[in-house]
Amino acid sequence: MARKFSEEDRNKEVVTADGDRIGTINDVRDGRATVDRDDDDGGITDKIKDMLGWDDDDSNELDSDHVDSYDDDRVRLRRHH
């Protein structure tokens, strides 16, 4: 179930549906989150970047529609088809 991001989501890991870490939520504003991507982009494929609408600039905004689940430490993205 999609929900807006809140301050409690700050500093949580963001992982793919397969559990690959792609970064950490560093800011939350107006129900949207900004993600600090891991430098090596190891877990983030071009398909995932396209799904999230991310390119090579620094605007790594995450929309709650892309999230499958939230827990105490991480945000898991939906599986991309």
Number of C-alpha atoms within 10 A of each C-alpha: 8 12 13 14 20 14 13 10 22 18 17 18 22 26 20 21 16 11 13 15 20 21 22 21 23 16 17 20 11 8 13 16 23 19 23 19 20 14 8 8 12 11 16 17 12 11 11 18 13 10 13 17 13 15 11 7 6 11 12 19 17 21 17 19 13 15 20 15 15 17 10 9 12 19 23 20 23 18 12 11 6
